[in-house]
Amino acid sequence: MKREFAGDRMVDVFARKRAWHRRRAEAPLVEKVRILLDLQRQEIPLLAAQRPLRRWERPWNITP
């Protein structure tokens, strides 16, 4: 019984994941660029805490 519940739950997780990917794929290009820049802004402090940033890793000050 518990195993069936876990299976149903996994099906639901995969369905939600597919829907999330579909929404991301259908998003306008400007929204995709905004998401990319946000993720890069989150990553830079993590990299900088570990080592000096390389020249190509320094973010540009742009907004879409």
DRENGUGU-497075 format. One record per residue (C-alpha): residue number from 1; x, y, z; residue in three letters. Coordinates in pm, 1 decimal, always signed. Example, Ala and Ser with C-alpha at 12.3 -4.5 7.8 and 13.67 -1.06 7.14 Angstrom:
BEGIN
+-----+----------+----------+----------+-----+
!   i !       xx !       yy !       zz !  aa !
+-----+----------+----------+----------+-----+
!   1 !  +1230.0 !   -450.0 !   +780.0 ! ala !
!   2 !  +1367.0 !   -106.0 !   +714.0 ! ser !
+-----+----------+----------+----------+-----+
***
This chain:
BEGIN
+-----+----------+----------+----------+-----+
!   i !       xx !       yy !       zz !  aa !
+-----+----------+----------+----------+-----+
!   1 !     +0.0 !     +0.0 !     +0.0 ! met !
!   2 !   +271.9 !   +244.0 !    +91.9 ! lys !
!   3 !   +458.6 !   +163.5 !   -228.5 ! arg !
!   4 !   +153.9 !   +252.5 !   -442.5 ! glu !
!   5 !   +126.7 !   +589.0 !   -269.4 ! phe !
!   6 !   +492.2 !   +661.5 !   -340.9 ! ala !
!   7 !   +440.2 !   +568.9 !   -706.6 ! gly !
!   8 !   +140.2 !   +800.4 !   -739.2 ! asp !
!   9 !   +337.1 !  +1074.6 !   -571.1 ! arg !
!  10 !   +627.9 !  +1030.5 !   -812.5 ! met !
!  11 !   +392.5 !  +1047.1 !  -1110.2 ! val !
!  12 !   +262.2 !  +1377.0 !   -971.9 ! asp !
!  13 !   +616.7 !  +1508.2 !   -922.6 ! val !
!  14 !   +710.3 !  +1421.8 !  -1280.1 ! phe !
!  15 !   +391.1 !  +1580.0 !  -1414.5 ! ala !
!  16 !   +461.3 !  +1902.9 !  -1225.9 ! arg !
!  17 !   +821.0 !  +1898.6 !  -1349.3 ! lys !
!  18 !   +703.7 !  +1856.9 !  -1712.0 ! arg !
!  19 !   +461.3 !  +2147.0 !  -1668.8 ! ala !
!  20 !   +738.1 !  +2364.3 !  -1520.0 ! trp !
!  21 !   +968.6 !  +2286.1 !  -1813.9 ! his !
!  22 !   +689.3 !  +2355.8 !  -2061.4 ! arg !
!  23 !   +622.1 !  +2698.3 !  -1903.9 ! arg !
!  24 !   +993.7 !  +2780.2 !  -1915.4 ! arg !
!  25 !  +1021.1 !  +2673.6 !  -2279.8 ! ala !
!  26 !   +717.0 !  +2881.0 !  -2377.6 ! glu !
!  27 !   +841.3 !  +3192.3 !  -2194.4 ! ala !
!  28 !   +942.5 !  +3493.6 !  -2405.5 ! pro !
!  29 !  +1312.5 !  +3538.7 !  -2477.6 ! leu !
!  30 !  +1336.1 !  +3845.0 !  -2251.2 ! val !
!  31 !  +1206.2 !  +3638.3 !  -1958.1 ! glu !
!  32 !  +1455.5 !  +3359.3 !  -2032.9 ! lys !
!  33 !  +1743.5 !  +3609.9 !  -2035.4 ! val !
!  34 !  +1620.1 !  +3761.2 !  -1707.9 ! arg !
!  35 !  +1616.5 !  +3417.1 !  -1545.8 ! ile !
!  36 !  +1965.6 !  +3343.7 !  -1678.3 ! leu !
!  37 !  +2102.6 !  +3670.8 !  -1542.0 ! leu !
!  38 !  +1938.9 !  +3611.2 !  -1203.3 ! asp !
!  39 !  +2096.6 !  +3266.6 !  -1180.1 ! leu !
!  40 !  +2435.4 !  +3408.3 !  -1276.1 ! gln !
!  41 !  +2403.8 !  +3678.5 !  -1009.3 ! arg !
!  42 !  +2336.3 !  +3406.5 !   -752.4 ! gln !
!  43 !  +2634.4 !  +3201.2 !   -867.4 ! glu !
!  44 !  +2898.3 !  +3479.0 !   -867.9 ! ile !
!  45 !  +2916.8 !  +3526.1 !   -486.9 ! pro !
!  46 !  +2948.4 !  +3149.2 !   -441.4 ! leu !
!  47 !  +3235.8 !  +3130.4 !   -687.0 ! leu !
!  48 !  +3403.4 !  +3441.9 !   -546.0 ! ala !
!  49 !  +3396.1 !  +3291.2 !   -195.7 ! ala !
!  50 !  +3590.8 !  +2988.4 !   -319.8 ! gln !
!  51 !  +3849.5 !  +3153.8 !   -545.2 ! arg !
!  52 !  +3925.3 !  +3471.6 !   -738.8 ! pro !
!  53 !  +3692.7 !  +3519.8 !  -1033.8 ! leu !
!  54 !  +3836.2 !  +3471.7 !  -1379.1 ! arg !
!  55 !  +3804.7 !  +3755.8 !  -1626.8 ! arg !
!  56 !  +3510.8 !  +3597.8 !  -1813.5 ! trp !
!  57 !  +3325.9 !  +3521.3 !  -1488.1 ! glu !
!  58 !  +3287.9 !  +3882.2 !  -1383.7 ! arg !
!  59 !  +2925.7 !  +3982.4 !  -1446.0 ! pro !
!  60 !  +2826.1 !  +4269.7 !  -1670.0 ! trp !
!  61 !  +2599.4 !  +4531.9 !  -1519.6 ! asn !
!  62 !  +2304.6 !  +4485.8 !  -1755.6 ! ile !
!  63 !  +1929.5 !  +4445.0 !  -1716.9 ! thr !
!  64 !  +1706.2 !  +4297.6 !  -1986.0 ! pro !
+-----+----------+----------+----------+-----+
***
